Amino acid sequence: MPPAVVRYTVAREKNVRRTLTLPGTVEAQTTSIVASTIAGPVIEFLGREGLRVKKGDVLARLRAVTFELQLEAHKADLNEAQARWKLAESNLNRAKELYAATVISREKLDDAQYEHNAWVGRTESLKAEIKRLEDTIDRCTIRAPFGGVIVRERTEVGQWLSEGGPVVEMLAMDQVEVLVEVPEKYFESLRVGAPATLTFESMSGFRPQGRVIAVIPRADVQARTFPLKVQVSNEHGKIGAGMLVQVSFAAGELYPATVVPKDAVISRGERKFVFRLNGDNTVEELAVETGTGIGEWLEVRGAVKPGERVITRGNERIRTGQFVQASPIDYTLP
């Protein structure tokens, strides 16, 4: 058989920090019970459990006919008030001219001024009442205050909602938070902004990256652990609130380690190994233990040393002692 065609990369030495892995629980970044701000009967309900909504989407509508009739009546009153204001203004101007010519008394001028002021006030009052009714009618349509998922229905068509009555319960899930309890001995090694890698047992191969957004300096008096929060993007909706997750952080002092591309490490059951390329173009299987991940690279502990060549392409179909035809391939080491 001709030699197998493979690619290799040189193992490197890199200063890394030890990886700390702790269990965590996923929480929604925002949890809200959306409530009605006015009282009224529900005539339409769209907020069903499991529905994903965008900010501003309609969740429910209340009966608004009474407010709409009041609005029409106030608009008619406003038209009359504006007409009377205009007439009173004209009469006031005329009264000022007559008073200046000593044709009418001061009392008549004051009456014209009072009439004018009264209609100005009536007009402004009606405008304010119309704005209030328009706002009330708008609030008869209950909308999603943010984009998220409806997790519980709290009303139904025909039900009377009081002011503040719940409509739906929503979770914002585009970004989620993971709550981790950190043992006291690691408290000083974790900082806000530090990167974190999440591993979900139920989703093999799904390892999203997050970052620490809060280290809360108040310990649980029983467990002596400190709460820490990690934020992670959930734009594809794979992560659900309440999921259990393993969170890995880089913690502790820097130390020199041998790193190889992740493509070089082969896992078969509990066993992990790499293939080293020897000087005679044969390959040799070497057992390794893995540690901290650094981008496309991974810390390995075992017989592999910095400067040695490890197979990163074609390593799934070779065996110890086999001759290969190898060419180099580069990986970016942060």
TAWO-V826174 format. One record per pair of residues at least 12 apart in sequence whose ideal C-beta (glycine too) atoms are under 6 Angstrom apart, sorted by sequence separation. I is the first residue (numbers start at 1). J is the second residue. If there is no record, write none. Layout:
# TAWO-V826174
i = [I	I]
j = [J	J]
This chain:
# TAWO-V826174
i = [46	47	154	155	198	273	274	288	289	46	154	215	273	95	154	196	273	274	288	45	153	214	287	195	213	272	286	44	95	152	230	286	42	43	150	151	193	194	212	213	286	43	92	150	151	192	210	91	92	210	40	41	148	149	210	40	148	92	148	149	208	142	148	190	146	88	89	88	274	88	276	277	85	196	198	262	276	84	85	261	283	285	296	261	262	274	275	284	297	81	85	259	187	282	283	295	184	259	260	275	294	81	82	282	283	81	183	257	258	281	182	281	181	182	81	200	182	258	264	198	199	78	180	258	264	77	198	263	277	260	196	197	261	74	177	178	196	177	74	74	175	176	176	173	71	189	70	176	189	186	67	178	180	67	178	67	171	261	64	64	62	61	60	58	59	58	59	56	57	55	53	55	55	54	52	51	38	49	37	47	49	36	60	59	59	45	45	42	42	42	41	47	39	39	36	38	35	36	35	36	33	34	34	33	34	32	31	30	28	29	28	29	29	29	26	27	26	27	24	25	24	24	22	20	26	28	26	26	24	24	21	22	21	19	20	20	17	18	17	17	15	15	16	13	14	11	12	11	9	8	19	16	16	11	13	12	11	11	10	11	8	8	9	6	7	7	6	6	4	6	8	3	4	5	6	7	9	3	3	7	9]
j = [58	59	166	167	210	285	286	300	301	59	167	228	286	109	168	210	287	288	302	60	168	229	302	211	229	288	302	61	112	169	247	303	60	61	168	169	211	212	230	231	304	63	112	170	171	212	230	112	113	231	62	63	170	171	232	63	171	116	172	173	232	167	173	215	172	115	116	116	304	119	308	309	119	230	232	296	310	119	120	296	318	320	331	297	298	310	311	320	333	119	123	297	226	321	322	334	224	299	300	315	334	122	123	323	324	123	225	299	300	323	225	324	225	226	126	245	228	304	310	245	246	126	228	306	312	126	247	312	326	310	247	248	312	126	229	230	249	231	129	130	231	232	234	234	133	251	133	239	252	251	133	245	247	136	247	137	241	331	137	140	140	141	142	141	142	143	144	143	144	144	144	146	147	147	149	150	139	150	139	150	153	142	167	167	168	156	157	155	157	159	160	168	162	163	161	163	164	165	166	167	166	167	168	169	170	170	171	172	171	172	173	175	176	177	176	177	178	179	178	179	179	180	180	186	239	241	241	243	245	247	246	247	248	248	249	251	250	252	252	254	254	256	257	256	259	258	259	260	261	277	292	292	299	304	306	306	306	308	309	310	309	311	312	311	312	313	313	314	318	324	326	323	324	325	326	327	329	324	325	329	331]
